[in-house]
Amino acid sequence: MQRRTFFRAGVAAGLAGFVRPTPAFALAPAPIRRAGPLRLNSNENPMGLAPSAREAALAGMSEANRYPFTAMGPLREAIAARHGTTPAHVLLGNGSTEILRVAVAAGATGTLIVAEPTFEDITDYARPFGYRVERVPLTAAFAHDIAAMRDRAAASDGPVVVYLCNPNNPTATLTDCGEIASWIQDAPERVFFVVDEAYFDFVDDAGYWSFDQVALTRPNVLLVRTFSKIFGMAGLRAGYGIAHADTAARLGGHLTQSTPNHLAQVAAIASLQDEELIPRGRLANQRARRILLDVLGELELAALPSHANFVMHRIPGDLRTYQGRMRERGVQVGRAFPPMMGYNRVSIGLPAEMEEFAGILRDFRGRGWV
């Protein structure tokens, strides 16, 4: 697979054939028959595993009675190749959330600085270690307030862990990479940066780049990636970190032994070898996102710019009431993300699923609910 590194060229436009005209106002069509709820709440990949990954996992069942050691080396090598480095810089985890847990466990205590709102797992993992959590509101543009976060770090005594989710979850917005890079360049080693790029492969912005090469050279930077999003492996649990060799060795002592499991490892290797997987997933996400943004625009429900596989959009009225009405229609939408209680996060499903969701929103408008 061709490795993505620092400055990424913008992806050429080519979606004109997929853009649908804004539909006329109408009530929802008859519900689509499906086995369960329409799951638009957890930013999962609706396309599922790549066929090659599915085949690898099924074949891997023959080794399910063995401990998962044989594929760990090849998986580290495949990840290292993607980032132009060696396996000594790669940490494997039971999902990227294990890498987040290790980042705070290795520090043991101190100050954790996070945006508000952002992905919550690292704050949950920090709680047993007695971290003082500093929450910094997003800017008016819904980016990380790097200047305010820098001030908090400078005013903190002792070790500091800074968590930067870019694109941010739940807003799907970008923070300027130059601002982050400048802070890292100036920061003392007591400030440890955790850069979470879970949604890296969905971004189409020439000003956005990965911090993998920074993590390779600076001991106080950890890059975190997951196989849950573009690779569609949320249920198998596989993630990884990229770090300076010394940092990788230090953090590695806090990892769970024998992780990820064997099926996740072989599926991850197959996914990394599938050169069509990422372009295919990006195109499907762009097509379905266009359907969603069209209906939000039609109904004048303001949406934040999305650089991921979900959209944060305005809703009028009470969020819990909206969520309950969606559940009654068999749709699961995003949880609450205080303080943005006037917004809802909706994950992007397949195009047909977003058409169904659009019809339900129009029905809600007809009833005066949105």
Buried (B, 14 or more C-beta within 10 A) or exposed (E): BEEBEEEBEEBEEEEEEBEEEEBEEEEBEEEEEEEEEBBBBEBBBBBEBBEBBBBBBEEBEEBEEEEBEEBBEBBBBBBBBBBEBEBBBBBBBBBBBBBBBBBBBBBEBBBBBBBBBBBEBBBEBBEEBEBBBBBBEBBEEBBBBBEBBBEBBEEBEEBBBBBBBBBBBBBBBBBBBEBBBEBBEEBEEBBBBBBBBBBBBBBEBEEBBBBBBBBBEBBBBBBBBBBBBBBBBBEBBBBBBBBBBEBBEBBBEBBEEEBBBBBBBBBBBBBBBBEEBBEBBBBBBBBBBBBBBBBBEBBEBEBBBBBBBBBBBBBEEEBEEBBEBBEEBBBBBBEBBEEBEEBBBBBBBBBEBBBBBBBBBBBBBEEEBB
